[in-house]
């Protein structure tokens, strides 16, 4: 399953939704990107979001990540999606942290790392609202079945340390941790299959 596209105003965001759509964000360039997307002009939308993302706009970074994951406006590129989700997560966007955790869990676009995925699911669950909280917690809890005992102990300890931090601080600190050789994260673990869906509007 592929990640679903979602655009949002900063004050209104949902992890799970049941239709595809786009909400216009701030005036001018984000609005231009949203309009291009609504018209199906993914190349223009992508170009707009790329320019904003490179200037540090977290909404544009998220939208560019989704477009990269789905191959909208350019060929599908999961490493690029991971890069932009990470940039937005490090700015405190919990939906980006959640989607990055899914990529880390599944080894999609970057090496599998269950410990980092667990912590990002946990951190995002504390910053999200509504059904998105339940989804983040469910992902985190389901991930424990895939983790070795050492991974789970480390992940739970690091997640406790993140409980007093913002998503931004926790994401930056956790993502800076080294991964072990072989792309299996801090401890070896089997690689999982799908990317889960997310729609934000």
C-alpha positions, 0 to 999 in steps of 0.5 A: 500500500502506498502513502496517500497524499495530504496537504493541510493548514498548519492548525488542522491536520489529521493522520487518517482520512477517508478521501483524497483531498487538498486543503489550501494552506497559507496564501501565495506559494503554498496556496499556489502549490495546492491549486496546482495539485487540485488541477492535477498539475503535479509537476508545478505543485512539486516545483512549488513545494520543492522551493518552499521545502528547501527554504524550510517550510514544514508543510511543503516538506511534508507535501513534497515527501508524500509526492515523492512517495507516490511518484507524483510530478516525478518518479517515485523516490522513497529516499527523497520522501524519507529526507523530507519527512525527516526535515519536517519531523525535526521541525516538530511536525508529528504527521511527518514523524509518524510517516517517517516511522512507517518508512523506518519500520519497513525499510522503505527508502532508508534502512530498517530501524525498529528502535527509531520507528518505535520512538517516533511512533511514541513521540508522534502519538503524544502530539497528535489528536483524534484517530491519529493518536490511536493509529500511532499507538497501534503502529507502535504496539504492533511493532513490538512483536517484530522487535528483539528484547534488546531493541524493545528495552532500548526503544522504551528507555529512549521513548521515556526520555522523549516524553518531556521533549517536543516532537522536534527535539525528540526527532532530531535527537533520535534520528541522530543516533547511529544505525548498526551495519547492515541497515537493521537499526541499532539491533538486527531485526527482520525487514517488514513489507508495506508502507502504511497509508496516511492522508492529511487534509 
